[in-house]
Amino acid sequence: MIFITVKFRVRPEDAEKWPEITADFTAATRAEPGCLWFDWSRSLDDPTEYVLVEAFRDDEAGASHVQSAHFRAAQQTLPRHLLATPRIVNMKIPQDDWSLLGEMVVEEQS
């Protein structure tokens, strides 16, 4: 899979509205057949920083995503809400889901 993490520094006046600003893009991406997940989080230390964790099945799914109409629309609409160019980590890894954190095993509760 292609595993991607992106940090977005959002303008302070848009930080509270960021989930709404990105809602259409998020929904369209999650609906892509090759999208494994597309999840936003907000920094606990910096309220203007959002982190996007996303994964795509393979190169074909990743290429389809960046060639989609909703991706092109996001390229046009999202930058005006940002303080800086987003920072990204993009890796191909040989798995198709999250692994369990062996150092923190939780026994099922009944």
Backbone as CSV, one residue per row, in Angstrom:
resi,resn,N_x,N_y,N_z,CA_x,CA_y,CA_z,C_x,C_y,C_z
1,MET,0.841,-1.185,0.000,0.000,0.000,0.000,0.876,1.234,0.000
2,ILE,0.271,2.339,-0.383,0.925,3.640,-0.283,0.390,4.294,0.988
3,PHE,1.281,4.592,1.920,0.920,5.181,3.206,1.424,6.619,3.212
4,ILE,0.522,7.560,3.477,0.840,8.984,3.378,0.395,9.696,4.645
5,THR,1.262,10.578,5.132,0.908,11.465,6.238,1.256,12.888,5.795
6,VAL,0.300,13.798,5.954,0.506,15.177,5.525,0.142,16.117,6.673
7,LYS,1.016,17.093,6.945,0.736,18.117,7.952,0.319,19.404,7.245
8,PHE,-0.832,19.921,7.632,-1.378,21.160,7.073,-1.370,22.234,8.151
9,ARG,-0.747,23.389,7.878,-0.811,24.552,8.767,-1.904,25.464,8.219
10,VAL,-3.022,25.524,8.937,-4.208,26.236,8.491,-4.221,27.652,9.061
11,ARG,-4.688,28.595,8.283,-4.816,29.972,8.779,-5.680,29.969,10.042
12,PRO,-5.295,30.733,11.062,-6.050,30.724,12.325,-7.541,30.999,12.141
13,GLU,-7.877,31.895,11.224,-9.292,32.227,11.020,-10.076,31.081,10.359
14,ASP,-9.367,30.097,9.804,-10.021,28.966,9.148,-9.882,27.657,9.925
15,ALA,-9.128,27.666,11.010,-8.815,26.422,11.722,-10.062,25.707,12.235
16,GLU,-11.018,26.432,12.791,-12.236,25.785,13.312,-13.108,25.241,12.187
17,LYS,-13.014,25.863,11.016,-13.843,25.459,9.873,-13.173,24.428,8.969
18,TRP,-11.924,24.052,9.268,-11.181,23.152,8.382,-11.940,21.850,8.071
19,PRO,-12.557,21.181,9.043,-13.317,19.974,8.691,-14.429,20.246,7.673
20,GLU,-15.069,21.386,7.795,-16.117,21.762,6.840,-15.508,22.119,5.480
21,ILE,-14.382,22.838,5.498,-13.706,23.249,4.263,-13.275,22.028,3.454
22,THR,-12.837,20.980,4.140,-12.325,19.786,3.462,-13.364,18.667,3.325
23,ALA,-14.589,18.903,3.737,-15.608,17.836,3.798,-15.866,17.178,2.442
24,ASP,-16.061,17.949,1.391,-16.348,17.360,0.075,-15.151,16.554,-0.441
25,PHE,-13.962,17.115,-0.284,-12.736,16.431,-0.702,-12.562,15.122,0.075
26,THR,-12.794,15.186,1.374,-12.670,13.994,2.216,-13.662,12.917,1.800
27,ALA,-14.914,13.286,1.636,-15.949,12.312,1.263,-15.661,11.691,-0.098
28,ALA,-15.263,12.504,-1.061,-14.980,11.983,-2.403,-13.775,11.047,-2.387
29,THR,-12.753,11.398,-1.615,-11.567,10.539,-1.543,-11.900,9.220,-0.861
30,ARG,-12.643,9.273,0.226,-13.019,8.038,0.934,-13.859,7.117,0.051
31,ALA,-14.553,7.682,-0.923,-15.390,6.885,-1.826,-14.593,6.239,-2.968
32,GLU,-13.332,6.618,-3.127,-12.512,6.022,-4.181,-12.318,4.526,-3.885
33,PRO,-12.436,3.677,-4.902,-12.303,2.234,-4.669,-10.952,1.820,-4.087
34,GLY,-9.886,2.541,-4.389,-8.557,2.168,-3.897,-8.147,2.831,-2.601
35,CYS,-9.021,3.648,-2.033,-8.697,4.334,-0.772,-8.935,3.372,0.394
36,LEU,-7.896,3.141,1.192,-8.022,2.281,2.370,-8.488,3.090,3.573
37,TRP,-7.965,4.293,3.734,-8.456,5.225,4.747,-7.968,6.631,4.429
38,PHE,-8.665,7.608,5.004,-8.391,9.029,4.778,-8.908,9.749,6.018
39,ASP,-8.030,9.925,7.012,-8.452,10.386,8.336,-7.697,11.634,8.782
40,TRP,-8.462,12.604,9.238,-7.914,13.860,9.736,-7.801,13.830,11.257
41,SER,-6.750,14.462,11.779,-6.586,14.692,13.217,-6.096,16.124,13.395
42,ARG,-6.332,16.635,14.585,-5.883,17.992,14.891,-4.838,17.931,15.990
43,SER,-3.794,18.705,15.845,-2.718,18.732,16.831,-3.231,19.192,18.193
44,LEU,-2.754,18.557,19.245,-3.084,18.985,20.605,-2.256,20.188,21.021
45,ASP,-1.112,20.396,20.343,-0.209,21.490,20.696,-0.403,22.751,19.858
46,ASP,-0.878,22.584,18.636,-1.033,23.717,17.720,-2.405,23.624,17.059
47,PRO,-3.354,24.447,17.470,-4.712,24.354,16.926,-4.823,24.696,15.443
48,THR,-3.757,25.198,14.836,-3.793,25.482,13.400,-3.208,24.336,12.578
49,GLU,-2.747,23.276,13.243,-2.151,22.162,12.509,-3.096,20.963,12.462
50,TYR,-3.361,20.501,11.253,-4.136,19.290,11.027,-3.223,18.266,10.367
51,VAL,-3.398,17.014,10.736,-2.610,15.925,10.160,-3.565,14.984,9.440
52,LEU,-3.239,14.679,8.206,-4.020,13.763,7.390,-3.242,12.460,7.264
53,VAL,-3.865,11.365,7.649,-3.280,10.032,7.488,-4.124,9.317,6.446
54,GLU,-3.488,8.930,5.353,-4.226,8.318,4.248,-3.458,7.121,3.702
55,ALA,-4.186,6.203,3.114,-3.554,5.040,2.501,-4.350,4.634,1.269
56,PHE,-3.603,4.189,0.264,-4.194,3.716,-0.981,-3.668,2.324,-1.291
57,ARG,-4.495,1.508,-1.889,-4.215,0.100,-2.137,-2.886,-0.120,-2.868
58,ASP,-2.611,0.680,-3.900,-1.422,0.456,-4.733,-1.138,1.713,-5.560
59,ASP,-0.118,1.615,-6.419,0.267,2.760,-7.263,-0.887,3.231,-8.137
60,GLU,-1.638,2.290,-8.673,-2.769,2.640,-9.537,-3.812,3.457,-8.774
61,ALA,-4.108,3.041,-7.553,-5.082,3.772,-6.736,-4.555,5.155,-6.366
62,GLY,-3.260,5.248,-6.064,-2.662,6.551,-5.758,-2.701,7.482,-6.958
63,ALA,-2.390,6.946,-8.132,-2.422,7.754,-9.348,-3.848,8.199,-9.664
64,SER,-4.794,7.305,-9.489,-6.195,7.655,-9.715,-6.628,8.793,-8.796
65,HIS,-6.158,8.741,-7.555,-6.503,9.796,-6.595,-5.985,11.163,-7.056
66,VAL,-4.704,11.247,-7.399,-4.142,12.557,-7.764,-4.606,13.046,-9.136
67,GLN,-5.208,12.161,-9.916,-5.752,12.559,-11.218,-7.257,12.839,-11.162
68,SER,-7.854,12.684,-9.990,-9.310,12.851,-9.855,-9.711,14.327,-9.904
69,ALA,-10.954,14.545,-10.266,-11.490,15.912,-10.298,-11.504,16.523,-8.907
70,HIS,-11.825,15.732,-7.877,-11.871,16.297,-6.520,-10.475,16.659,-6.011
71,PHE,-9.440,15.924,-6.434,-8.076,16.293,-6.049,-7.677,17.604,-6.729
72,ARG,-7.987,17.712,-8.015,-7.669,18.960,-8.744,-8.419,20.143,-8.135
73,ALA,-9.669,19.923,-7.726,-10.433,20.998,-7.082,-9.779,21.398,-5.757
74,ALA,-9.341,20.409,-4.991,-8.674,20.701,-3.708,-7.387,21.493,-3.933
75,GLN,-6.659,21.179,-4.998,-5.450,21.932,-5.315,-5.750,23.408,-5.550
76,GLN,-6.933,23.703,-6.052,-7.323,25.080,-6.327,-7.908,25.786,-5.104
77,THR,-8.648,25.051,-4.264,-9.384,25.700,-3.182,-8.693,25.674,-1.821
78,LEU,-7.951,24.629,-1.510,-7.384,24.517,-0.159,-6.218,25.461,0.134
79,PRO,-5.296,25.714,-0.805,-4.144,26.561,-0.466,-4.491,27.940,0.096
80,ARG,-5.604,28.510,-0.286,-5.950,29.849,0.230,-6.244,29.827,1.730
81,HIS,-6.456,28.647,2.293,-6.733,28.502,3.725,-5.492,28.113,4.527
82,LEU,-4.333,28.019,3.863,-3.115,27.529,4.502,-2.102,28.622,4.777
83,LEU,-1.305,28.410,5.831,-0.212,29.321,6.167,1.074,28.959,5.434
84,ALA,1.220,27.685,5.073,2.455,27.198,4.453,2.133,25.988,3.584
85,THR,3.085,25.641,2.742,2.955,24.435,1.931,2.894,23.221,2.844
86,PRO,1.933,22.336,2.653,1.852,21.139,3.494,3.136,20.297,3.399
87,ARG,3.442,19.604,4.501,4.610,18.720,4.562,4.111,17.276,4.519
88,ILE,4.827,16.415,3.789,4.331,15.070,3.520,5.399,14.006,3.757
89,VAL,4.946,12.850,4.196,5.735,11.618,4.189,4.915,10.637,3.360
90,ASN,5.540,10.050,2.350,4.858,9.167,1.408,5.721,7.921,1.248
91,MET,5.188,6.765,1.664,5.959,5.519,1.633,5.128,4.394,1.029
92,LYS,5.792,3.509,0.299,5.173,2.254,-0.111,5.573,1.220,0.926
93,ILE,4.587,0.526,1.482,4.889,-0.487,2.481,4.154,-1.781,2.148
94,PRO,4.748,-2.918,2.503,4.185,-4.216,2.109,3.116,-4.728,3.082
95,GLN,2.034,-4.009,3.206,0.903,-4.457,4.002,-0.342,-3.771,3.479
96,ASP,-1.515,-4.152,3.989,-2.752,-3.559,3.491,-3.687,-3.102,4.605
97,ASP,-3.151,-3.041,5.828,-3.954,-2.574,6.958,-2.999,-2.187,8.081
98,TRP,-3.564,-1.663,9.157,-2.776,-1.332,10.338,-2.281,-2.609,11.004
99,SER,-1.089,-2.572,11.561,-0.570,-3.667,12.378,-0.878,-3.370,13.835
100,LEU,-0.880,-4.412,14.654,-1.085,-4.221,16.087,0.220,-3.763,16.734
101,LEU,0.113,-2.890,17.729,1.276,-2.414,18.476,1.582,-3.439,19.566
102,GLY,2.546,-4.313,19.294,2.877,-5.406,20.196,3.339,-4.968,21.571
103,GLU,3.886,-3.765,21.683,4.366,-3.262,22.968,3.242,-2.768,23.867
104,MET,2.004,-2.790,23.369,0.885,-2.273,24.140,-0.358,-3.135,23.935
105,VAL,-0.190,-4.433,24.077,-1.286,-5.370,23.858,-2.378,-5.158,24.912
106,VAL,-3.609,-5.098,24.450,-4.756,-4.930,25.331,-5.581,-6.217,25.244
107,GLU,-5.794,-6.829,26.385,-6.624,-8.026,26.439,-8.079,-7.612,26.316
108,GLU,-8.844,-8.395,25.570,-10.261,-8.078,25.399,-10.969,-8.077,26.737
109,GLN,-11.817,-7.093,26.914,-12.606,-6.968,28.159,-13.961,-7.626,27.951
110,SER,-14.443,-8.325,28.951,-15.780,-8.913,28.803,-16.743,-8.336,29.801
